[in-house]
Amino acid sequence: MIKKKALQELDYFKVLDLIEEFSNSEATGKAIKQIHPAISIEEAERSLKEFEDIKDYLDKGGEIFLSSFPDISDLLHRASKEGVFFEAWELTKFLKVLRVLDRLSPCIEKLLTFPNLTIKIKEILGNYLTLGQPYLLLKLENTVDEEGNILDTASPMLKYLRKQVKITEERIKEKLEEIINRKEINVFLQDRFITKRNDRWVIPIRMDSKGQVKGKVQDVSRSGETAFVEPEEIAALSKKLEELKLEERVEEIRILREISDEIHNISSTLEREFALLIYIDKLYAIYNFSNKFNAQIPALTKEKQIRLIEAKHPLLLLSKTQVEPLNLELKDKKVLVITGPNAGGKTVTIKTIGLLTAMAISGLPVPASASSIVPFVSSIYVDLYHEGSIEEHLSSFASHVITLREIVEEAESESLILLDEIGTNTDPEEGSALACAIIEELRDKGGFTFVTTHLSKIKLFAATEEGMEVAAMLFDERTMTPLYRLSIGSLTTSYALEVAKKYGFPEKLIKRAYELKGTEDRKLYDLMDSLERAKEQYREKIEDLEKLQRTLLVEKERLEKEFIRIEEKKKKTIEEAKTEASSLIQKIKKEINILYEEAKKADKQKLRELSRKATEIAKVFLPEDRKTAEEIRVGDLVKIKTLNLSGKVLTIEEGRAKIQTDTVQIEAGIEELEKSMSQDEAKREEISIRKVFNKRNIEDDVLRKLDIRGMRVDEALSLLESFLNGLSLNEISVGVIIHGIGKGILREAVREYLRNHPAVKTFQKGKPEEGGDAVTVVEIK
């Protein structure tokens, strides 16, 4: 349990006040004031994860539509009771809250996509995850306005009655105007106007003439010179007006009671929705606080470890434009003794440690780097201000000792202890001894202890004891000003004499003080100074090495990028060469197709030369897995990859094969061939195809087919065009295209191409014995 006094001394409640400034309601402000350190690390982490969810949502452009809304907590408490009745101004508060809930409803649907927020929202709303009461909102919109007045639209009867009231009042005013314009009445008037007194319409009559006008005196002026008389002639109209207003009030009460009953019926739902509204507004306020103070979500740990990176006290950020951040890391050490000059930032440092720890275990983001690690503690003990008590007859040292005794008695392994200037306000020797015994006891208890001191014995004790560490607030000896930076492992003097000298203290006294300070102390501090200078030189060398390392890393990154650029350029060059070679091959293929179209017996020598030329160019781009002479035999059906032509192998000599295509014989290297089917398969295929052509009265000695199985659509259509031209030139009326079945893409592309071709008369799929849908039979015009 963390005592309120400790949190107060750490400015914890002032931070809550800063968060409250971003809230939209007094109800949210009350909820923020109730934020307190969690009793378990799981509870604290759950709160941090909920904030992390809403931060993630808002950082990515999500919106939460919130505006100012009243606190209806007391009204909701009353609403739970049977027979509750709300006045119009109270219903206006419900109206304002329901408007905010209605605008917030779409945001809740989006927030339900975040796991930790989903759990919390379900916990608040229960089984119903919708927000808002549109029916009640509409009814209230038609019933009351922002000022708490009941609207004419609240009911048709109310609208009618108010109209009658207005008509009756107009008749009364007309009658009174007529009365005050009469000559016999005019002489008795104090003034010529019509007014109201005690909610009755009257005219002003001189007091000495009030009996001259028949009617009832409703009021008298302060001077006593004017009587406000309701003329007898309007009595009937006034009575009617009074009755109408009574009926109006009865109708208003009926309307208010009806809505009050409806609120009562859904009071539990409204209570849950209002609780969710406060919760979301609280998270939104924390988010806005985190943006203003650059607060991040730290990691919590149960280990004896603390790491604060770029940590800042939020109240300092408000008062200063430039705040030196605190960087602190402590692991496997339970006590840190901080030394340094007066006004050097020692007290601010331990307050920052305590405050940020309290904030983190309360589920709040802290003004520090997200890489910070905060230990979970169940108690925090603080002794910052050593003030005496006249009432209790306590000196400042006695008060200090009493506080220390309570801390030593109550502290445990999960405690954070912050002690400022321990052992002061008494004899330095005895105070130092007592302080050393106390921090030794606190170390043994296992908690985290942070101590500030000017006493040399305490510094040296901490520097030599196991489980303890020393640190110093750095001081610029040239300017004699504090740097407000913490250096772990450093020991420095308090620079009291140096500061006194800077501010003009007499040189004689400064010199004498140095003499009285003692030889041993001077030797000790000279040694500390030399160690500190050596440490500073070591730190500078490390910084130089780190700078060199960064330079090398930048150069390495540059070389890697250059290597990637060269590789990409090389790849692009190869691709361009391939494209150029492919275009050349296509050009050669077109020339071959022209030869096919000119005549069946074209210049075979020229065709072979073109084939050989295409082969030489394409060799560069052939795949590595080339076929060998043993894989391809005489009689196999093959495809010439460089020309996308198919045919039968006639002979194989010295790594080159002679292939019979549909119209010509071509020579090609074995590595340029791809086997379509073996000799035996080819024979079976040829027998099947010959049967097809026999049935169509086609000569048996000519194989009229095109095999495009396994080809891409663009390759296949190019060969199909040459095939159709060949059929037409050789006056062959029927051809067979073998495309296979597969996914049907090639088949459909072939048939679509045939459908629009000028040389094609008809086409159809093969009969079952012909190969079925795996082939297409085409008839040429």
C-alpha positions in Angstrom: 0.0 0.0 0.0 1.4 3.4 -1.0 0.5 6.2 1.4 -1.1 9.3 0.1 1.6 11.5 1.8 4.4 9.8 -0.2 2.5 10.4 -3.5 1.9 14.0 -2.4 5.6 14.6 -1.9 6.3 13.1 -5.3 3.8 15.6 -7.0 1.7 12.6 -8.1 -1.6 14.4 -7.6 -0.3 17.5 -9.4 0.2 15.2 -12.4 -3.4 14.0 -12.1 -4.5 17.6 -12.1 -2.6 18.1 -15.4 -4.4 15.1 -16.9 -7.7 16.4 -15.6 -7.3 19.6 -17.6 -7.8 17.5 -20.8 -11.1 15.9 -19.6 -14.6 16.9 -20.8 -16.6 16.5 -17.6 -16.5 16.8 -13.9 -17.3 13.1 -13.8 -14.2 12.3 -15.7 -12.2 14.6 -13.4 -13.4 12.6 -10.4 -12.4 9.4 -12.2 -8.9 10.8 -12.9 -8.4 11.8 -9.3 -9.1 8.2 -8.3 -6.3 6.8 -10.4 -3.9 5.2 -8.0 -1.0 2.7 -8.0 -2.1 -0.9 -8.8 -1.9 -3.6 -6.2 -0.4 -6.1 -8.7 1.8 -5.9 -11.8 -1.0 -7.7 -13.8 -3.4 -4.9 -13.0 -0.9 -2.2 -13.9 0.1 -3.9 -17.2 -3.6 -4.3 -18.1 -4.2 -0.5 -17.7 -1.1 0.2 -19.8 -2.2 -2.2 -22.5 -5.6 -0.5 -22.6 -4.0 2.8 -23.0 -1.6 1.3 -25.7 -4.7 0.2 -27.7 -6.4 3.6 -27.7 -3.0 5.3 -28.5 -2.5 2.9 -31.4 -6.0 3.7 -32.6 -5.6 7.5 -32.4 -2.0 7.5 -33.7 -3.2 5.8 -36.9 -5.8 8.5 -37.5 -8.7 7.1 -35.6 -11.1 9.7 -34.1 -13.1 9.9 -30.8 -16.0 12.3 -31.0 -16.1 13.8 -27.5 -17.4 17.1 -26.2 -18.3 18.6 -22.9 -20.9 16.7 -21.0 -22.5 17.1 -17.5 -22.1 14.8 -14.5 -25.3 12.8 -14.2 -24.1 10.4 -11.6 -26.5 11.7 -8.9 -29.4 11.7 -11.4 -28.7 8.1 -12.4 -28.7 7.1 -8.7 -32.1 8.7 -8.4 -33.3 7.1 -11.7 -32.9 3.6 -10.2 -35.7 4.4 -7.7 -39.4 3.7 -8.5 -41.5 6.8 -9.0 -38.6 9.1 -9.8 -39.5 12.5 -11.2 -37.1 14.8 -13.2 -37.6 18.5 -13.8 -37.0 19.8 -17.3 -33.6 21.2 -16.5 -32.5 17.8 -15.2 -33.8 16.2 -18.4 -31.5 18.6 -20.3 -28.5 17.0 -18.6 -29.6 13.6 -19.8 -30.1 15.1 -23.3 -26.5 16.4 -23.4 -25.1 13.1 -22.3 -27.2 11.1 -24.8 -26.0 13.4 -27.6 -22.3 12.6 -26.7 -23.1 8.9 -26.5 -24.7 9.0 -29.9 -21.7 10.6 -31.5 -19.3 8.2 -29.7 -21.2 5.1 -30.7 -19.4 4.5 -34.1 -16.0 4.9 -32.4 -16.9 2.1 -29.9 -17.4 -0.3 -32.8 -13.9 0.5 -34.0 -12.4 0.2 -30.5 -13.9 -3.2 -30.2 -11.3 -4.4 -32.8 -8.5 -3.9 -30.1 -8.2 -6.9 -27.8 -7.5 -5.2 -24.4 -10.1 -2.4 -25.0 -12.6 -5.1 -26.0 -12.2 -6.9 -22.6 -12.6 -3.6 -20.7 -15.6 -2.5 -22.8 -17.3 -5.8 -22.3 -16.6 -5.6 -18.5 -18.4 -2.2 -18.4 -21.3 -2.8 -20.8 -22.0 -6.4 -20.1 -23.7 -8.4 -22.8 -24.9 -5.4 -24.8 -22.0 -3.9 -26.7 -24.0 -1.1 -28.4 -23.9 2.4 -27.2 -26.6 5.1 -27.2 -30.4 5.3 -26.7 -31.7 6.8 -30.0 -35.4 6.5 -29.0 -34.9 8.4 -25.7 -32.6 10.9 -27.4 -35.2 11.7 -30.0 -37.9 12.1 -27.4 -35.8 14.4 -25.3 -34.8 16.5 -28.4 -38.5 17.1 -28.9 -39.2 17.8 -25.2 -36.6 20.1 -23.8 -34.1 22.6 -25.0 -30.5 23.5 -23.9 -31.8 25.9 -21.3 -34.1 23.4 -19.7 -37.4 24.7 -21.1 -40.2 22.4 -22.2 -40.8 22.7 -26.0 -44.1 23.0 -27.7 -43.3 19.8 -29.6 -43.4 17.8 -26.4 -47.0 16.8 -27.1 -49.9 17.9 -29.4 -52.0 18.9 -26.3 -49.3 21.1 -24.9 -48.9 22.8 -28.3 -52.7 23.4 -28.4 -52.9 24.8 -24.8 -49.9 27.1 -25.4 -51.6 28.4 -28.5 -54.8 29.1 -26.6 -52.8 30.9 -23.8 -51.2 33.1 -26.4 -54.6 33.9 -28.1 -56.2 34.7 -24.7 -53.3 37.0 -23.7 -53.6 38.8 -27.0 -57.3 39.4 -26.4 -56.5 40.7 -22.9 -53.9 43.1 -24.2 -56.2 44.3 -27.0 -58.9 45.0 -24.4 -56.5 46.8 -22.1 -55.3 49.0 -25.0 -58.9 49.9 -25.7 -59.4 50.8 -22.0 -56.4 53.1 -21.6 -57.4 54.9 -24.8 -60.8 55.9 -23.3 -61.0 59.6 -22.4 -62.8 58.9 -19.1 -60.0 56.5 -18.1 -57.1 58.4 -19.5 -57.3 61.1 -16.8 -56.7 58.5 -14.0 -53.6 56.9 -15.6 -50.2 57.3 -14.1 -48.7 56.3 -17.5 -49.9 54.9 -20.8 -48.6 51.3 -20.8 -49.7 47.7 -20.1 -47.7 45.4 -17.8 -47.9 42.4 -15.6 -47.9 42.1 -11.8 -48.2 38.8 -10.0 -48.7 37.1 -13.4 -51.8 39.3 -14.0 -52.3 41.9 -16.7 -52.7 45.4 -15.3 -52.7 49.1 -16.1 -51.0 51.9 -13.9 -53.5 54.1 -12.1 -52.7 57.1 -9.9 -53.0 56.1 -6.2 -55.5 58.9 -5.5 -57.7 57.7 -8.4 -57.6 54.0 -7.9 -61.3 53.9 -6.9 -62.3 55.6 -10.2 -61.5 52.5 -12.3 -63.4 49.4 -11.4 -61.1 46.4 -10.9 -58.7 44.7 -8.5 -55.4 46.2 -7.3 -52.7 43.6 -7.9 -49.6 45.6 -6.8 -48.3 49.1 -5.7 -45.2 50.8 -6.9 -42.3 51.4 -4.5 -43.0 55.1 -4.4 -46.6 54.4 -3.4 -47.9 56.7 -6.1 -49.1 54.1 -8.6 -51.6 51.3 -8.2 -51.5 48.5 -10.7 -55.1 47.6 -11.4 -56.6 44.6 -13.2 -59.8 46.1 -14.8 -63.1 44.3 -14.0 -63.8 44.1 -17.8 -61.0 41.6 -18.3 -61.7 39.4 -15.3 -63.4 36.7 -17.4 -60.5 36.6 -19.8 -58.0 36.5 -16.9 -59.8 33.6 -15.3 -59.8 31.7 -18.6 -56.1 32.4 -19.0 -55.4 31.2 -15.5 -57.3 27.9 -16.2 -55.4 27.4 -19.5 -52.1 27.9 -17.7 -53.1 25.4 -15.1 -54.0 22.8 -17.8 -50.6 23.6 -19.4 -48.7 22.9 -16.2 -50.7 19.6 -15.7 -49.7 18.6 -19.2 -46.1 19.5 -18.6 -46.0 17.4 -15.5 -47.6 14.4 -17.3 -44.9 14.7 -20.0 -42.0 14.9 -17.5 -43.4 12.0 -15.5 -43.7 9.9 -18.7 -40.1 10.5 -19.7 -38.9 10.0 -16.1 -40.5 6.6 -16.1 -38.7 5.7 -19.3 -35.4 6.8 -17.9 -36.1 4.7 -14.8 -36.8 1.6 -17.0 -33.4 1.8 -18.6 -31.5 3.3 -15.7 -29.1 0.4 -15.3 -28.2 0.5 -19.0 -27.7 4.3 -18.9 -25.5 3.8 -15.8 -23.2 1.4 -17.7 -23.1 3.6 -20.8 -22.2 6.6 -18.7 -19.4 4.6 -17.0 -18.0 3.7 -20.4 -18.2 7.4 -21.5 -16.2 8.4 -18.4 -13.7 5.6 -19.1 -13.2 6.6 -22.8 -12.9 10.3 -21.8 -10.3 9.4 -19.2 -8.2 7.5 -21.7 -8.6 10.3 -24.2 -7.4 12.8 -21.5 -4.4 10.6 -20.7 -3.6 10.4 -24.4 -3.7 14.2 -24.8 -1.5 14.5 -21.7 1.0 12.0 -23.2 1.2 14.0 -26.5 1.9 17.3 -24.6 4.6 15.8 -22.4 5.9 13.2 -24.9 5.0 10.4 -22.4 5.5 6.8 -23.5 4.5 3.4 -22.3 7.4 1.8 -20.2 7.9 -1.9 -19.6 7.1 -3.1 -16.1 9.3 -5.7 -14.4 9.4 -7.6 -11.1 13.2 -7.9 -11.4 15.5 -5.7 -9.5 16.1 -3.5 -12.5 15.4 0.1 -13.5 16.1 1.9 -16.7 15.0 5.4 -17.3 16.0 6.8 -20.7 15.4 10.5 -21.5 13.3 10.8 -18.4 11.9 14.2 -17.4 9.8 15.5 -14.5 6.5 16.7 -16.1 6.2 19.7 -13.8 9.7 20.9 -14.8 8.6 20.7 -18.4 5.8 23.2 -17.6 8.2 25.6 -15.9 11.3 25.4 -18.1 11.8 25.5 -21.9 15.0 23.3 -21.6 15.1 20.3 -19.2 18.1 18.1 -19.0 16.8 14.5 -19.3 17.7 11.8 -16.7 19.4 8.7 -18.0 19.7 6.0 -15.4 20.2 2.2 -15.5 20.6 0.0 -12.4 20.6 -3.7 -12.4 21.6 -6.2 -9.6 22.3 -3.2 -7.4 19.8 -2.3 -4.6 21.2 1.0 -3.4 22.2 4.1 -5.3 23.9 6.9 -3.4 23.9 10.2 -5.4 26.4 13.0 -4.7 27.0 16.3 -6.2 26.9 20.1 -5.7 24.1 22.0 -4.1 21.3 22.8 -6.5 22.8 20.3 -8.9 19.6 18.3 -9.3 20.0 15.5 -6.8 16.6 15.9 -5.2 14.9 16.4 -8.6 16.5 13.2 -9.7 15.1 11.0 -6.9 11.7 12.7 -7.2 11.7 12.0 -10.9 12.5 8.3 -10.2 9.7 8.1 -7.6 7.1 10.0 -9.6 7.7 8.1 -12.9 7.6 4.8 -11.0 4.3 5.8 -9.3 2.8 6.8 -12.7 3.9 3.6 -14.4 2.4 1.3 -11.8 -0.8 3.3 -12.0 -1.1 2.5 -15.7 0.0 5.9 -16.9 2.5 6.7 -19.6 5.7 8.5 -18.4 7.7 11.3 -19.9 10.6 9.0 -20.9 11.7 6.8 -23.8 9.5 3.8 -24.6 12.6 1.6 -24.0 12.5 2.5 -20.3 12.0 -0.2 -17.7 10.3 0.4 -14.4 10.2 -2.0 -11.4 6.8 -2.9 -10.0 6.7 -1.9 -6.3 4.0 -2.4 -3.8 5.1 0.5 -1.5 7.0 3.8 -1.8 8.6 5.5 1.1 9.8 9.1 0.8 11.8 11.3 3.2 12.5 14.6 1.3 11.7 17.4 3.6 13.3 17.5 7.1 10.9 19.9 8.8 10.5 20.1 12.6 7.2 20.4 14.4 6.7 23.1 17.1 3.4 21.6 18.1 4.9 18.2 18.8 8.2 19.7 20.1 10.2 17.9 17.4 13.5 19.2 15.9 14.1 18.7 12.2 16.6 15.9 13.0 14.1 14.2 15.4 11.4 14.4 12.7 13.9 13.0 10.2 14.8 10.1 12.5 11.1 9.2 13.2 10.5 9.0 9.4 13.6 6.8 8.9 12.5 4.5 11.7 9.1 4.0 10.1 10.7 3.3 6.8 13.2 0.8 8.2 10.4 -1.0 10.0 7.9 -1.2 7.1 10.1 -1.5 4.0 10.2 -4.9 2.2 11.6 -6.4 -1.0 9.0 -4.7 -3.2 9.6 -1.3 -1.8 11.0 1.9 -3.4 12.8 4.1 -0.8 13.8 7.7 -1.6 15.9 9.4 1.0 17.1 13.0 0.5 20.2 14.2 2.5 20.2 11.3 4.9 22.1 11.8 8.2 22.0 15.6 8.1 20.9 18.1 10.8 23.2 16.5 13.4 26.9 15.8 14.0 28.3 14.7 10.6 30.3 11.8 12.2 27.3 10.3 14.0 24.9 11.2 11.2 27.0 9.4 8.7 27.3 6.3 10.8 23.6 6.2 11.4 23.0 6.7 7.6 25.4 3.9 6.6 23.6 1.5 9.0 20.2 2.4 7.6 21.1 2.0 3.9 22.8 -1.3 4.8 19.6 -2.5 6.5 17.5 -1.4 3.5 19.8 -3.2 1.1 19.4 -6.4 3.1 15.6 -6.0 3.0 15.9 -6.2 -0.8 14.0 -3.1 -1.9 15.3 -0.3 -4.2 16.8 2.5 -2.3 17.9 5.9 -3.7 19.9 8.2 -1.4 21.3 11.7 -1.8 24.1 13.0 0.4 27.0 15.4 0.8 28.7 13.3 3.5 32.0 11.8 2.5 31.7 8.7 4.7 28.4 7.7 3.2 29.8 8.1 -0.3 32.9 5.9 0.4 30.7 3.4 2.3 28.4 3.0 -0.8 31.4 2.8 -3.2 32.9 -0.1 -1.3 29.8 -2.1 -0.3 28.4 -5.0 -2.3 25.0 -4.4 -3.8 25.5 -0.6 -3.7 26.4 1.9 -6.4 27.4 5.5 -6.4 26.6 8.3 -8.8 27.2 12.0 -9.2 25.5 15.0 -10.6 28.0 16.5 -12.9 29.5 19.9 -12.4 31.3 22.2 -14.9 34.5 23.2 -13.1 35.3 25.9 -15.6 32.0 27.8 -15.2 31.3 26.6 -11.7 27.8 25.6 -12.7 25.9 22.4 -12.4 25.2 20.3 -15.5 22.1 18.5 -14.1 23.4 15.2 -15.6 23.7 12.0 -13.6 26.8 9.9 -14.0 26.7 6.4 -12.6 29.9 5.1 -11.0 31.2 8.7 -10.4 32.2 10.3 -7.1 32.6 14.0 -6.8 32.9 16.6 -4.1 30.1 19.0 -3.3 32.1 22.0 -4.6 31.0 24.1 -1.7 34.3 26.0 -1.5 34.5 26.4 -5.3 31.0 27.8 -5.5 31.6 30.2 -2.6 34.7 31.4 -4.4 32.7 32.0 -7.6 30.2 34.1 -5.7 32.9 36.4 -4.3 33.6 34.9 -0.9 36.8 36.4 0.6 39.9 34.7 -0.7 41.4 34.6 2.8 38.5 32.6 4.2 38.5 30.3 1.2 42.2 29.5 1.7 41.7 28.9 5.4 38.8 26.6 4.7 41.0 24.5 2.4 43.5 24.3 5.3 40.9 23.3 7.8 39.5 20.7 5.4 42.3 18.3 6.2 45.2 16.7 4.4 43.6 13.3 4.2 40.4 14.6 2.7 42.3 16.6 0.1 44.3 13.5 -0.9 41.1 11.5 -1.1 39.3 14.0 -3.2 42.4 14.6 -5.4 42.4 10.8 -6.0 38.7 11.0 -6.8 39.3 13.9 -9.2 42.1 12.0 -11.0 39.9 8.9 -11.3 37.1 11.1 -12.7 39.4 12.7 -15.2 40.7 9.3 -16.3 37.1 8.2 -16.6 36.2 11.2 -18.7 39.2 10.5 -21.0 38.0 6.9 -21.3 34.5 8.1 -22.1 35.9 10.4 -24.9 37.8 7.6 -26.4 34.7 5.4 -26.4 32.8 8.2 -28.1 35.5 8.4 -30.8 35.4 4.7 -31.3 31.6 4.8 -31.5 31.8 7.7 -34.0 34.3 5.7 -36.1 32.0 2.7 -35.9 29.0 4.8 -37.1 31.1 6.1 -40.0 32.1 2.5 -41.0 28.5 1.4 -40.8 27.4 4.3 -43.0 30.2 3.4 -45.5 29.2 -0.3 -45.4 25.6 0.6 -46.1 26.7 2.8 -49.0 28.7 0.0 -50.5 25.9 -2.5 -50.1 23.5 -0.1 -51.9 26.1 0.4 -54.7 26.5 -3.3 -55.0 22.7 -3.7 -55.3 22.6 -0.9 -57.9 25.2 -2.6 -60.0 23.5 -6.0 -59.8 20.2 -4.4 -60.8 21.9 -2.6 -63.7 23.6 -5.9 -64.8 20.3 -7.7 -64.6 18.6 -4.9 -66.6 21.3 -5.1 -69.3 20.9 -8.9 -69.6 17.1 -8.5 -69.8 17.5 -5.8 -72.6 19.9 -8.2 -74.5 17.4 -11.0 -74.1 14.6 -8.8 -75.4 16.7 -7.7 -78.4 17.7 -11.3 -79.2 14.1 -12.4 -78.8 13.0 -9.7 -81.3 15.6 -10.9 -83.7 14.3 -14.5 -83.4 10.8 -13.3 -84.0 11.9 -11.6 -87.1 13.5 -14.8 -88.4 10.4 -16.7 -87.6 8.4 -14.3 -89.6 10.7 -14.8 -92.5 10.3 -18.5 -92.2 6.5 -18.2 -92.1 6.6 -16.1 -95.3 8.5 -18.9 -97.0 5.8 -21.3 -95.8 3.1 -19.2 -97.3 4.9 -18.6 -100.6 5.2 -22.2 -101.6 5.5 -25.6 -100.3 8.9 -26.1 -102.0 10.6 -23.0 -101.1 14.4 -22.4 -101.1 15.3 -25.0 -98.5 18.9 -23.9 -98.3 17.9 -20.4 -97.3 15.4 -21.8 -94.8 18.1 -23.9 -93.2 20.5 -20.9 -93.1 17.8 -18.8 -91.3 17.2 -21.7 -88.9 20.9 -22.0 -88.1 21.1 -18.2 -87.6 18.2 -18.3 -85.1 19.7 -21.2 -83.4 23.1 -19.5 -82.8 21.4 -16.4 -81.4 19.1 -18.4 -79.1 21.8 -20.6 -77.7 22.7 -17.9 -75.2 19.3 -18.0 -73.7 18.6 -21.7 -73.7 17.9 -23.3 -70.2 20.6 -25.3 -68.5 18.7 -28.6 -68.5 19.3 -29.4 -72.2 18.4 -32.8 -73.7 21.2 -35.2 -74.7 21.5 -37.4 -77.7 20.6 -40.4 -75.6 17.3 -38.8 -74.5 16.1 -38.1 -78.1 15.9 -40.9 -80.7 15.0 -41.3 -84.3 11.3 -41.4 -84.7 10.5 -39.2 -81.6 8.2 -36.2 -82.0 10.1 -33.1 -80.9 9.7 -29.3 -80.6 12.4 -27.0 -81.9 12.5 -24.5 -79.0 14.2 -21.7 -80.9 11.6 -21.7 -83.7 8.6 -23.0 -81.8 8.1 -25.7 -84.6 7.3 -29.3 -84.1 8.2 -32.4 -86.2 9.6 -35.9 -86.3 13.3 -36.8 -85.9 14.5 -38.5 -89.2 18.2 -38.8 -88.4 20.8 -37.9 -85.7 24.4 -37.4 -86.7 27.2 -35.7 -84.6 24.9 -34.0 -82.2 22.6 -32.6 -84.9 19.2 -33.9 -85.9 17.2 -33.7 -89.1 13.5 -33.0 -88.4 10.5 -33.3 -90.7 8.0 -30.5 -89.9 4.6 -30.2 -91.6 6.1 -28.6 -94.7 9.9 -28.8 -94.7 12.9 -30.5 -93.3 15.1 -28.6 -90.8 18.4 -29.4 -89.1 18.9 -28.4 -85.4 21.2 -29.2 -82.6 20.1 -31.8 -80.0 20.2 -29.2 -77.2 17.6 -27.1 -79.1 15.1 -29.9 -79.1 12.4 -30.8 -76.6 10.9 -34.3 -76.8 7.1 -34.2 -77.2 6.6 -38.0 -77.3 8.6 -41.1 -77.9 8.7 -43.1 -81.1 6.2 -45.7 -79.8 3.8 -42.9 -78.6 4.2 -41.1 -82.0 3.3 -44.3 -83.9 0.2 -44.8 -81.8 -0.7 -41.1 -82.2 -0.1 -41.3 -86.0 -2.3 -44.4 -86.3 -5.1 -42.5 -84.5 -4.7 -39.4 -86.6 -4.5 -41.4 -89.8 -7.8 -43.0 -88.9 -9.3 -39.5 -88.5 -8.1 -38.5 -91.9 -9.2 -41.8 -93.5 -12.7 -41.0 -92.3 -12.5 -37.6 -93.9 -11.1 -38.9 -97.2 -7.7 -37.5 -96.6 -4.5 -39.1 -98.0 -2.9 -41.6 -95.5 0.7 -40.6 -96.3 0.4 -37.0 -95.0 0.2 -36.2 -91.4 -2.0 -33.1 -91.1 -1.8 -32.0 -87.4 -0.5 -29.3 -85.1 0.7 -30.2 -81.6 0.7 -27.2 -79.3 0.4 -29.0 -75.9 2.3 -27.3 -73.1 2.8 -24.0 -75.0 1.9 -20.5 -73.9 -1.1 -19.0 -75.7 1.0 -16.4 -77.6 3.4 -19.2 -78.8 0.5 -21.5 -79.8 -1.4 -18.8 -81.8 1.7 -17.9 -83.7 2.2 -21.6 -84.8 -1.6 -21.9 -85.4 -1.5 -19.1 -88.0 1.4 -20.8 -89.9 -0.5 -24.1 -89.7 -3.7 -22.7 -91.2 -1.7 -21.0 -94.0 0.0 -24.4 -94.7 -3.3 -26.2 -95.0 -4.6 -23.5 -97.3 -1.6 -23.5 -99.6 -1.5 -27.3 -99.8 -5.2 -27.4 -100.5 -5.8 -29.6 -97.5 -9.4 -29.2 -96.4 -9.2 -30.6 -92.8 -6.6 -30.3 -90.1 -6.3 -31.5 -86.5 -5.0 -29.2 -83.6 -3.9 -31.1 -80.5 -4.0 -28.8 -77.5 -4.9 -31.2 -74.6 -7.5 -30.5 -71.9 -5.8 -29.1 -68.8 -7.6 -26.0 -67.4 -9.0 -25.3 -70.9 -7.3 -22.0 -71.3 -5.3 -23.0 -74.4 -8.3 -24.8 -75.9 -10.6 -21.8 -75.6 -7.9 -19.4 -77.0 -7.5 -21.7 -80.1 -11.2 -21.9 -80.8 -11.7 -18.2 -80.3 -8.9 -17.6 -82.8 -10.5 -20.0 -85.3 -13.9 -18.4 -84.9 -12.7 -15.1 -86.4 -10.1 -16.5 -89.0 -11.0 -15.8 -92.7 -9.6 -19.1 -93.9 -11.6 -21.2 -91.5 -14.9 -22.7 -92.7 -15.9 -24.6 -89.6 -14.4 -26.3 -86.6 -15.5 -28.7 -83.9 -14.1 -30.8 -81.1 -12.9 -34.3 -81.9 -15.1 -37.4 -81.6 -14.3 -39.8 -78.6 -12.2 -42.0 -80.8 -10.4 -38.9 -82.2 -9.3 -37.5 -78.8 -12.6 -35.8 -77.7 -12.2 -32.3 -76.3 -8.4 -32.6 -76.3 -8.3 -31.9 -80.1 -10.1 -29.5 -82.4 -10.8 -30.5 -86.0 -10.8 -27.5 -88.4 -12.2 -27.3 -92.0 -10.6 -24.9 -94.4 -12.5 -22.9 -96.9 
